[in-house]
Amino acid sequence: MLESVRLDTNYILRYLLNDNEKMATLAEEVILHKEVHIANEVWAEVVYVLEGVYDLEKEKISTVLRSLLQADNIHVIDKYNLVKALEIFAQKKLAFVDCLLCAYAGVDEVCTFDKKLQKCVDMQKS
């Protein structure tokens, strides 16, 4: 049985970016060989840093993170809606947190005063 761990944003960033060889190697070992739990808040921060600090394109961020989510040992609260949020993120001019809310509009009512988010929510309902 694999050991279970929870990762913070920096562990995922080092793994994805490989910008510090020692840290990237440690992160890779954990991510590939343990049962990994990642909170939605961590995913949101990873997206924020990749887009805001590293200036990566939304489509690339979405693709890389959806690929990581395909691993059987990566666990999240709601993989379906997280993947859906990443797909929305690649297509819309919305912050990732809004994309996550938009994805949840398929299962819960989302209340917002944000017009762009409301438009996304309305599209999810139809």
TIVO-178712 format. One record per atom (N, C-alpha, C): residue in one letter; atom name; residue number from 1; x, y, z. Coordinates in steps of 0.1 Angstrom, whole numbers, plus 2048, in hexadecimal, padded with zeros to 3 digits. Example, Ala and Ser with C-alpha at 12.3 -4.5 7.8 and 13.67 -1.06 7.14 Angstrom:
residues 2
@res A	atom N	n 1	X 884	Y 7C7	Z 84E
@res A	atom CA	n 1	X 87B	Y 7D3	Z 84E
@res A	atom C	n 1	X 884	Y 7DF	Z 84E
@res S	atom N	n 2	X 880	Y 7EA	Z 847
@res S	atom CA	n 2	X 889	Y 7F5	Z 847
@res S	atom C	n 2	X 881	Y 800	Z 84F
***
This chain:
residues 126
@res M	atom N	n 1	X 808	Y 7F4	Z 800
@res M	atom CA	n 1	X 800	Y 800	Z 800
@res M	atom C	n 1	X 809	Y 80D	Z 800
@res L	atom N	n 2	X 805	Y 816	Z 7F8
@res L	atom CA	n 2	X 80D	Y 822	Z 7F7
@res L	atom C	n 2	X 80A	Y 82B	Z 803
@res E	atom N	n 3	X 814	Y 833	Z 807
@res E	atom CA	n 3	X 812	Y 83D	Z 812
@res E	atom C	n 3	X 80A	Y 848	Z 80C
@res S	atom N	n 4	X 802	Y 84E	Z 814
@res S	atom CA	n 4	X 7F9	Y 859	Z 810
@res S	atom C	n 4	X 7FF	Y 867	Z 815
@res V	atom N	n 5	X 7FF	Y 871	Z 80C
@res V	atom CA	n 5	X 805	Y 87E	Z 80F
@res V	atom C	n 5	X 7FC	Y 889	Z 80A
@res R	atom N	n 6	X 7FD	Y 895	Z 80F
@res R	atom CA	n 6	X 7F6	Y 8A1	Z 80A
@res R	atom C	n 6	X 801	Y 8AA	Z 805
@res L	atom N	n 7	X 7FF	Y 8B0	Z 7FA
@res L	atom CA	n 7	X 809	Y 8B9	Z 7F4
@res L	atom C	n 7	X 805	Y 8C7	Z 7F5
@res D	atom N	n 8	X 80F	Y 8D0	Z 7F6
@res D	atom CA	n 8	X 80D	Y 8DE	Z 7F5
@res D	atom C	n 8	X 811	Y 8E3	Z 7E7
@res T	atom N	n 9	X 80E	Y 8EF	Z 7E5
@res T	atom CA	n 9	X 810	Y 8F5	Z 7D8
@res T	atom C	n 9	X 81E	Y 8F4	Z 7D3
@res N	atom N	n 10	X 828	Y 8F6	Z 7DB
@res N	atom CA	n 10	X 836	Y 8F6	Z 7D7
@res N	atom C	n 10	X 83B	Y 8E8	Z 7D3
@res Y	atom N	n 11	X 836	Y 8DE	Z 7D9
@res Y	atom CA	n 11	X 839	Y 8D0	Z 7D5
@res Y	atom C	n 11	X 835	Y 8CE	Z 7C6
@res I	atom N	n 12	X 829	Y 8D2	Z 7C4
@res I	atom CA	n 12	X 823	Y 8D0	Z 7B6
@res I	atom C	n 12	X 82B	Y 8D9	Z 7AC
@res L	atom N	n 13	X 82E	Y 8E5	Z 7B0
@res L	atom CA	n 13	X 835	Y 8EE	Z 7A7
@res L	atom C	n 13	X 843	Y 8E9	Z 7A4
@res R	atom N	n 14	X 84A	Y 8E4	Z 7AE
@res R	atom CA	n 14	X 858	Y 8DF	Z 7AB
@res R	atom C	n 14	X 857	Y 8D3	Z 7A2
@res Y	atom N	n 15	X 84D	Y 8CA	Z 7A4
@res Y	atom CA	n 15	X 84C	Y 8BF	Z 79B
@res Y	atom C	n 15	X 849	Y 8C3	Z 78D
@res L	atom N	n 16	X 840	Y 8CC	Z 78B
@res L	atom CA	n 16	X 83C	Y 8D1	Z 77E
@res L	atom C	n 16	X 846	Y 8D9	Z 776
@res L	atom N	n 17	X 84D	Y 8E2	Z 77E
@res L	atom CA	n 17	X 856	Y 8EB	Z 778
@res L	atom C	n 17	X 865	Y 8E6	Z 777
@res N	atom N	n 18	X 868	Y 8DD	Z 780
@res N	atom CA	n 18	X 876	Y 8D7	Z 781
@res N	atom C	n 18	X 880	Y 8E2	Z 781
@res D	atom N	n 19	X 87D	Y 8ED	Z 789
@res D	atom CA	n 19	X 886	Y 8F8	Z 78A
@res D	atom C	n 19	X 890	Y 8F8	Z 795
@res N	atom N	n 20	X 88F	Y 8ED	Z 79D
@res N	atom CA	n 20	X 898	Y 8EB	Z 7A8
@res N	atom C	n 20	X 89A	Y 8DB	Z 7A8
@res E	atom N	n 21	X 8A6	Y 8D7	Z 7A3
@res E	atom CA	n 21	X 8A8	Y 8C9	Z 7A1
@res E	atom C	n 21	X 8A5	Y 8C0	Z 7AD
@res K	atom N	n 22	X 8AB	Y 8C4	Z 7B8
@res K	atom CA	n 22	X 8A9	Y 8BC	Z 7C5
@res K	atom C	n 22	X 89B	Y 8BC	Z 7C9
@res M	atom N	n 23	X 894	Y 8C7	Z 7C9
@res M	atom CA	n 23	X 886	Y 8C7	Z 7CD
@res M	atom C	n 23	X 87D	Y 8C0	Z 7C3
@res A	atom N	n 24	X 880	Y 8C1	Z 7B6
@res A	atom CA	n 24	X 878	Y 8BB	Z 7AC
@res A	atom C	n 24	X 879	Y 8AC	Z 7AD
@res T	atom N	n 25	X 885	Y 8A7	Z 7B0
@res T	atom CA	n 25	X 887	Y 898	Z 7B2
@res T	atom C	n 25	X 880	Y 893	Z 7BE
@res L	atom N	n 26	X 880	Y 89A	Z 7C9
@res L	atom CA	n 26	X 878	Y 896	Z 7D5
@res L	atom C	n 26	X 869	Y 896	Z 7D2
@res A	atom N	n 27	X 864	Y 8A1	Z 7CB
@res A	atom CA	n 27	X 856	Y 8A2	Z 7C7
@res A	atom C	n 27	X 852	Y 897	Z 7BE
@res E	atom N	n 28	X 85A	Y 894	Z 7B4
@res E	atom CA	n 28	X 857	Y 889	Z 7AB
@res E	atom C	n 28	X 856	Y 87C	Z 7B2
@res E	atom N	n 29	X 85F	Y 879	Z 7BB
@res E	atom CA	n 29	X 85F	Y 86D	Z 7C3
@res E	atom C	n 29	X 852	Y 86B	Z 7CA
@res V	atom N	n 30	X 84D	Y 876	Z 7D1
@res V	atom CA	n 30	X 841	Y 875	Z 7D8
@res V	atom C	n 30	X 835	Y 874	Z 7CF
@res I	atom N	n 31	X 834	Y 87C	Z 7C5
@res I	atom CA	n 31	X 829	Y 87D	Z 7BC
@res I	atom C	n 31	X 827	Y 870	Z 7B4
@res L	atom N	n 32	X 832	Y 869	Z 7B1
@res L	atom CA	n 32	X 831	Y 85D	Z 7A9
@res L	atom C	n 32	X 82F	Y 850	Z 7B1
@res H	atom N	n 33	X 833	Y 851	Z 7BE
@res H	atom CA	n 33	X 833	Y 845	Z 7C6
@res H	atom C	n 33	X 82B	Y 845	Z 7D3
@res K	atom N	n 34	X 823	Y 84F	Z 7D5
@res K	atom CA	n 34	X 81A	Y 84F	Z 7E1
@res K	atom C	n 34	X 80C	Y 853	Z 7DD
@res E	atom N	n 35	X 803	Y 850	Z 7E6
@res E	atom CA	n 35	X 7F5	Y 854	Z 7E4
@res E	atom C	n 35	X 7F5	Y 863	Z 7E8
@res V	atom N	n 36	X 7F2	Y 86B	Z 7DE
@res V	atom CA	n 36	X 7F3	Y 87A	Z 7E0
@res V	atom C	n 36	X 7E5	Y 880	Z 7E0
@res H	atom N	n 37	X 7E3	Y 888	Z 7EA
@res H	atom CA	n 37	X 7D6	Y 890	Z 7EC
@res H	atom C	n 37	X 7DA	Y 89F	Z 7EA
@res I	atom N	n 38	X 7D2	Y 8A5	Z 7E1
@res I	atom CA	n 38	X 7D4	Y 8B3	Z 7DE
@res I	atom C	n 38	X 7C7	Y 8BB	Z 7DF
@res A	atom N	n 39	X 7C7	Y 8C4	Z 7E8
@res A	atom CA	n 39	X 7BB	Y 8CC	Z 7EB
@res A	atom C	n 39	X 7B8	Y 8D6	Z 7DF
@res N	atom N	n 40	X 7AB	Y 8D9	Z 7DD
@res N	atom CA	n 40	X 7A8	Y 8E2	Z 7D2
@res N	atom C	n 40	X 7AE	Y 8F0	Z 7D4
@res E	atom N	n 41	X 7B0	Y 8F4	Z 7E1
@res E	atom CA	n 41	X 7B7	Y 901	Z 7E3
@res E	atom C	n 41	X 7C5	Y 900	Z 7DE
@res V	atom N	n 42	X 7CC	Y 8F5	Z 7DF
@res V	atom CA	n 42	X 7D9	Y 8F3	Z 7DA
@res V	atom C	n 42	X 7D9	Y 8F4	Z 7CB
@res W	atom N	n 43	X 7D0	Y 8ED	Z 7C4
@res W	atom CA	n 43	X 7CF	Y 8EE	Z 7B6
@res W	atom C	n 43	X 7CD	Y 8FC	Z 7B1
@res A	atom N	n 44	X 7C5	Y 904	Z 7B8
@res A	atom CA	n 44	X 7C2	Y 912	Z 7B5
@res A	atom C	n 44	X 7CF	Y 91A	Z 7B6
@res E	atom N	n 45	X 7D7	Y 917	Z 7C0
@res E	atom CA	n 45	X 7E3	Y 91F	Z 7C2
@res E	atom C	n 45	X 7ED	Y 91B	Z 7B7
@res V	atom N	n 46	X 7EE	Y 90E	Z 7B4
@res V	atom CA	n 46	X 7F7	Y 90A	Z 7A9
@res V	atom C	n 46	X 7F4	Y 911	Z 79C
@res V	atom N	n 47	X 7E7	Y 911	Z 799
@res V	atom CA	n 47	X 7E2	Y 918	Z 78D
@res V	atom C	n 47	X 7E6	Y 927	Z 78D
@res Y	atom N	n 48	X 7E4	Y 92D	Z 799
@res Y	atom CA	n 48	X 7E7	Y 93C	Z 79B
@res Y	atom C	n 48	X 7F6	Y 93E	Z 798
@res V	atom N	n 49	X 7FE	Y 936	Z 79E
@res V	atom CA	n 49	X 80D	Y 938	Z 79D
@res V	atom C	n 49	X 811	Y 935	Z 78F
@res L	atom N	n 50	X 80D	Y 92B	Z 789
@res L	atom CA	n 50	X 811	Y 928	Z 77B
@res L	atom C	n 50	X 80D	Y 933	Z 771
@res E	atom N	n 51	X 801	Y 938	Z 773
@res E	atom CA	n 51	X 7FC	Y 943	Z 76A
@res E	atom C	n 51	X 802	Y 950	Z 76E
@res G	atom N	n 52	X 802	Y 954	Z 77A
@res G	atom CA	n 52	X 806	Y 961	Z 77E
@res G	atom C	n 52	X 815	Y 963	Z 780
@res V	atom N	n 53	X 81C	Y 959	Z 785
@res V	atom CA	n 53	X 82A	Y 95B	Z 787
@res V	atom C	n 53	X 833	Y 956	Z 77B
@res Y	atom N	n 54	X 82F	Y 94A	Z 776
@res Y	atom CA	n 54	X 836	Y 944	Z 76B
@res Y	atom C	n 54	X 831	Y 947	Z 75E
@res D	atom N	n 55	X 826	Y 94E	Z 75D
@res D	atom CA	n 55	X 820	Y 953	Z 751
@res D	atom C	n 55	X 81D	Y 948	Z 746
@res L	atom N	n 56	X 819	Y 93D	Z 74B
@res L	atom CA	n 56	X 815	Y 932	Z 742
@res L	atom C	n 56	X 807	Y 934	Z 73D
@res E	atom N	n 57	X 805	Y 92F	Z 731
@res E	atom CA	n 57	X 7F8	Y 931	Z 72A
@res E	atom C	n 57	X 7ED	Y 928	Z 731
@res K	atom N	n 58	X 7E1	Y 92D	Z 732
@res K	atom CA	n 58	X 7D6	Y 925	Z 738
@res K	atom C	n 58	X 7D5	Y 917	Z 733
@res E	atom N	n 59	X 7D6	Y 916	Z 726
@res E	atom CA	n 59	X 7D4	Y 909	Z 71F
@res E	atom C	n 59	X 7DF	Y 8FF	Z 724
@res K	atom N	n 60	X 7EB	Y 904	Z 725
@res K	atom CA	n 60	X 7F6	Y 8FB	Z 729
@res K	atom C	n 60	X 7F4	Y 8F7	Z 738
@res I	atom N	n 61	X 7F0	Y 901	Z 740
@res I	atom CA	n 61	X 7EE	Y 8FD	Z 74E
@res I	atom C	n 61	X 7E3	Y 8F3	Z 74F
@res S	atom N	n 62	X 7D8	Y 8F5	Z 748
@res S	atom CA	n 62	X 7CD	Y 8EC	Z 749
@res S	atom C	n 62	X 7D1	Y 8DE	Z 744
@res T	atom N	n 63	X 7D9	Y 8DD	Z 739
@res T	atom CA	n 63	X 7DD	Y 8D0	Z 734
@res T	atom C	n 63	X 7E6	Y 8C9	Z 73E
@res V	atom N	n 64	X 7F0	Y 8D0	Z 743
@res V	atom CA	n 64	X 7FA	Y 8CA	Z 74C
@res V	atom C	n 64	X 7F3	Y 8C5	Z 759
@res L	atom N	n 65	X 7EA	Y 8CD	Z 75F
@res L	atom CA	n 65	X 7E3	Y 8C9	Z 76B
@res L	atom C	n 65	X 7D9	Y 8BE	Z 769
@res R	atom N	n 66	X 7D2	Y 8BE	Z 75E
@res R	atom CA	n 66	X 7C9	Y 8B3	Z 75B
@res R	atom C	n 66	X 7D1	Y 8A6	Z 759
@res S	atom N	n 67	X 7DC	Y 8A7	Z 753
@res S	atom CA	n 67	X 7E5	Y 89B	Z 751
@res S	atom C	n 67	X 7E9	Y 895	Z 75F
@res L	atom N	n 68	X 7ED	Y 89E	Z 768
@res L	atom CA	n 68	X 7F1	Y 89A	Z 775
@res L	atom C	n 68	X 7E5	Y 893	Z 77D
@res L	atom N	n 69	X 7D9	Y 899	Z 77B
@res L	atom CA	n 69	X 7CD	Y 893	Z 781
@res L	atom C	n 69	X 7CA	Y 885	Z 77C
@res Q	atom N	n 70	X 7CF	Y 881	Z 771
@res Q	atom CA	n 70	X 7CC	Y 874	Z 76B
@res Q	atom C	n 70	X 7D3	Y 869	Z 773
@res A	atom N	n 71	X 7DD	Y 86C	Z 77B
@res A	atom CA	n 71	X 7E4	Y 862	Z 782
@res A	atom C	n 71	X 7DB	Y 85C	Z 78D
@res D	atom N	n 72	X 7DB	Y 84E	Z 78E
@res D	atom CA	n 72	X 7D3	Y 847	Z 797
@res D	atom C	n 72	X 7D6	Y 84B	Z 7A6
@res N	atom N	n 73	X 7E2	Y 84F	Z 7A9
@res N	atom CA	n 73	X 7E6	Y 852	Z 7B7
@res N	atom C	n 73	X 7E3	Y 860	Z 7BB
@res I	atom N	n 74	X 7DE	Y 868	Z 7B2
@res I	atom CA	n 74	X 7DB	Y 876	Z 7B5
@res I	atom C	n 74	X 7CC	Y 877	Z 7B9
@res H	atom N	n 75	X 7C9	Y 87C	Z 7C5
@res H	atom CA	n 75	X 7BC	Y 87C	Z 7CA
@res H	atom C	n 75	X 7B8	Y 88A	Z 7CE
@res V	atom N	n 76	X 7AC	Y 88E	Z 7CA
@res V	atom CA	n 76	X 7A6	Y 89B	Z 7CC
@res V	atom C	n 76	X 797	Y 899	Z 7D1
@res I	atom N	n 77	X 791	Y 8A3	Z 7D6
@res I	atom CA	n 77	X 784	Y 8A2	Z 7DB
@res I	atom C	n 77	X 77A	Y 89E	Z 7D0
@res D	atom N	n 78	X 77B	Y 8A5	Z 7C5
@res D	atom CA	n 78	X 771	Y 8A3	Z 7BA
@res D	atom C	n 78	X 779	Y 8A4	Z 7AC
@res K	atom N	n 79	X 77E	Y 899	Z 7A8
@res K	atom CA	n 79	X 787	Y 899	Z 79C
@res K	atom C	n 79	X 77F	Y 89E	Z 790
@res Y	atom N	n 80	X 773	Y 899	Z 78E
@res Y	atom CA	n 80	X 76B	Y 89D	Z 783
@res Y	atom C	n 80	X 76A	Y 8AC	Z 781
@res N	atom N	n 81	X 766	Y 8B3	Z 78C
@res N	atom CA	n 81	X 764	Y 8C1	Z 78B
@res N	atom C	n 81	X 771	Y 8C9	Z 78B
@res L	atom N	n 82	X 77B	Y 8C4	Z 790
@res L	atom CA	n 82	X 788	Y 8CA	Z 78F
@res L	atom C	n 82	X 78D	Y 8CA	Z 781
@res V	atom N	n 83	X 78C	Y 8BE	Z 77A
@res V	atom CA	n 83	X 790	Y 8BD	Z 76C
@res V	atom C	n 83	X 787	Y 8C7	Z 764
@res K	atom N	n 84	X 77A	Y 8C7	Z 767
@res K	atom CA	n 84	X 771	Y 8D0	Z 760
@res K	atom C	n 84	X 775	Y 8DE	Z 762
@res A	atom N	n 85	X 779	Y 8E2	Z 76E
@res A	atom CA	n 85	X 77E	Y 8F0	Z 771
@res A	atom C	n 85	X 78A	Y 8F3	Z 768
@res L	atom N	n 86	X 793	Y 8EA	Z 767
@res L	atom CA	n 86	X 79F	Y 8EC	Z 75F
@res L	atom C	n 86	X 79C	Y 8ED	Z 751
@res E	atom N	n 87	X 792	Y 8E6	Z 74C
@res E	atom CA	n 87	X 78E	Y 8E7	Z 73E
@res E	atom C	n 87	X 788	Y 8F5	Z 73C
@res I	atom N	n 88	X 77F	Y 8FA	Z 745
@res I	atom CA	n 88	X 779	Y 907	Z 744
@res I	atom C	n 88	X 784	Y 912	Z 745
@res F	atom N	n 89	X 78E	Y 910	Z 74D
@res F	atom CA	n 89	X 799	Y 919	Z 74F
@res F	atom C	n 89	X 7A0	Y 91B	Z 742
@res A	atom N	n 90	X 7A2	Y 911	Z 73A
@res A	atom CA	n 90	X 7A9	Y 912	Z 72E
@res A	atom C	n 90	X 7A2	Y 919	Z 723
@res Q	atom N	n 91	X 794	Y 91A	Z 725
@res Q	atom CA	n 91	X 78C	Y 920	Z 71A
@res Q	atom C	n 91	X 787	Y 92E	Z 71E
@res K	atom N	n 92	X 786	Y 931	Z 72A
@res K	atom CA	n 92	X 77F	Y 93E	Z 72F
@res K	atom C	n 92	X 789	Y 947	Z 734
@res K	atom N	n 93	X 785	Y 954	Z 734
@res K	atom CA	n 93	X 78D	Y 95E	Z 73B
@res K	atom C	n 93	X 788	Y 960	Z 749
@res L	atom N	n 94	X 78A	Y 955	Z 751
@res L	atom CA	n 94	X 786	Y 955	Z 75F
@res L	atom C	n 94	X 792	Y 951	Z 768
@res A	atom N	n 95	X 792	Y 955	Z 774
@res A	atom CA	n 95	X 79C	Y 950	Z 77D
@res A	atom C	n 95	X 798	Y 942	Z 780
@res F	atom N	n 96	X 7A2	Y 93A	Z 784
@res F	atom CA	n 96	X 7A0	Y 92B	Z 786
@res F	atom C	n 96	X 795	Y 929	Z 791
@res V	atom N	n 97	X 795	Y 931	Z 79C
@res V	atom CA	n 97	X 78B	Y 92F	Z 7A6
@res V	atom C	n 97	X 77D	Y 931	Z 7A1
@res D	atom N	n 98	X 77B	Y 93A	Z 798
@res D	atom CA	n 98	X 76E	Y 93C	Z 792
@res D	atom C	n 98	X 76B	Y 930	Z 789
@res C	atom N	n 99	X 775	Y 92B	Z 782
@res C	atom CA	n 99	X 773	Y 91F	Z 77A
@res C	atom C	n 99	X 76F	Y 913	Z 782
@res L	atom N	n 100	X 774	Y 912	Z 78E
@res L	atom CA	n 100	X 770	Y 907	Z 797
@res L	atom C	n 100	X 762	Y 909	Z 79B
@res L	atom N	n 101	X 75E	Y 915	Z 79F
@res L	atom CA	n 101	X 750	Y 918	Z 7A2
@res L	atom C	n 101	X 747	Y 915	Z 796
@res C	atom N	n 102	X 74B	Y 919	Z 78A
@res C	atom CA	n 102	X 743	Y 916	Z 77E
@res C	atom C	n 102	X 741	Y 907	Z 77C
@res A	atom N	n 103	X 74C	Y 8FF	Z 77E
@res A	atom CA	n 103	X 74B	Y 8F1	Z 77D
@res A	atom C	n 103	X 740	Y 8EB	Z 787
@res Y	atom N	n 104	X 740	Y 8F0	Z 793
@res Y	atom CA	n 104	X 737	Y 8EC	Z 79D
@res Y	atom C	n 104	X 728	Y 8F0	Z 79A
@res A	atom N	n 105	X 726	Y 8F9	Z 791
@res A	atom CA	n 105	X 719	Y 8FD	Z 78D
@res A	atom C	n 105	X 711	Y 8F2	Z 788
@res G	atom N	n 106	X 717	Y 8E7	Z 784
@res G	atom CA	n 106	X 710	Y 8DB	Z 77F
@res G	atom C	n 106	X 70A	Y 8D3	Z 78A
@res V	atom N	n 107	X 70E	Y 8D6	Z 796
@res V	atom CA	n 107	X 709	Y 8CE	Z 7A2
@res V	atom C	n 107	X 703	Y 8D6	Z 7AD
@res D	atom N	n 108	X 707	Y 8E3	Z 7AE
@res D	atom CA	n 108	X 702	Y 8EC	Z 7B8
@res D	atom C	n 108	X 6FF	Y 8F9	Z 7B2
@res E	atom N	n 109	X 6F6	Y 900	Z 7B9
@res E	atom CA	n 109	X 6F3	Y 90E	Z 7B5
@res E	atom C	n 109	X 6FF	Y 917	Z 7B8
@res V	atom N	n 110	X 704	Y 91F	Z 7AF
@res V	atom CA	n 110	X 70F	Y 928	Z 7B2
@res V	atom C	n 110	X 709	Y 936	Z 7B1
@res C	atom N	n 111	X 70B	Y 93E	Z 7BC
@res C	atom CA	n 111	X 706	Y 94B	Z 7BD
@res C	atom C	n 111	X 712	Y 955	Z 7BC
@res T	atom N	n 112	X 711	Y 95E	Z 7B2
@res T	atom CA	n 112	X 71C	Y 967	Z 7B0
@res T	atom C	n 112	X 716	Y 975	Z 7AB
@res F	atom N	n 113	X 71E	Y 97F	Z 7AD
@res F	atom CA	n 113	X 71B	Y 98C	Z 7A7
@res F	atom C	n 113	X 724	Y 98F	Z 79B
@res D	atom N	n 114	X 72E	Y 986	Z 799
@res D	atom CA	n 114	X 737	Y 987	Z 78E
@res D	atom C	n 114	X 731	Y 983	Z 781
@res K	atom N	n 115	X 730	Y 98C	Z 777
@res K	atom CA	n 115	X 729	Y 98A	Z 76B
@res K	atom C	n 115	X 72F	Y 97F	Z 762
@res K	atom N	n 116	X 73D	Y 97F	Z 762
@res K	atom CA	n 116	X 744	Y 975	Z 75A
@res K	atom C	n 116	X 742	Y 967	Z 760
@res L	atom N	n 117	X 742	Y 966	Z 76D
@res L	atom CA	n 117	X 740	Y 959	Z 773
@res L	atom C	n 117	X 731	Y 955	Z 771
@res Q	atom N	n 118	X 728	Y 95E	Z 773
@res Q	atom CA	n 118	X 71A	Y 95B	Z 771
@res Q	atom C	n 118	X 717	Y 956	Z 763
@res K	atom N	n 119	X 71E	Y 95B	Z 759
@res K	atom CA	n 119	X 71C	Y 957	Z 74B
@res K	atom C	n 119	X 721	Y 948	Z 74A
@res C	atom N	n 120	X 72C	Y 945	Z 750
@res C	atom CA	n 120	X 732	Y 938	Z 750
@res C	atom C	n 120	X 728	Y 92E	Z 757
@res V	atom N	n 121	X 723	Y 932	Z 763
@res V	atom CA	n 121	X 71A	Y 92A	Z 76B
@res V	atom C	n 121	X 70D	Y 927	Z 762
@res D	atom N	n 122	X 708	Y 931	Z 75C
@res D	atom CA	n 122	X 6FC	Y 92F	Z 754
@res D	atom C	n 122	X 6FF	Y 925	Z 748
@res M	atom N	n 123	X 70B	Y 925	Z 743
@res M	atom CA	n 123	X 70E	Y 91C	Z 738
@res M	atom C	n 123	X 70F	Y 90E	Z 73D
@res Q	atom N	n 124	X 713	Y 90C	Z 74A
@res Q	atom CA	n 124	X 714	Y 8FF	Z 750
@res Q	atom C	n 124	X 707	Y 8F9	Z 753
@res K	atom N	n 125	X 6FD	Y 901	Z 756
@res K	atom CA	n 125	X 6EF	Y 8FD	Z 759
@res K	atom C	n 125	X 6E8	Y 8F8	Z 74C
@res S	atom N	n 126	X 6EB	Y 8FE	Z 741
@res S	atom CA	n 126	X 6E4	Y 8FA	Z 735
@res S	atom C	n 126	X 6E9	Y 8EE	Z 72E
***
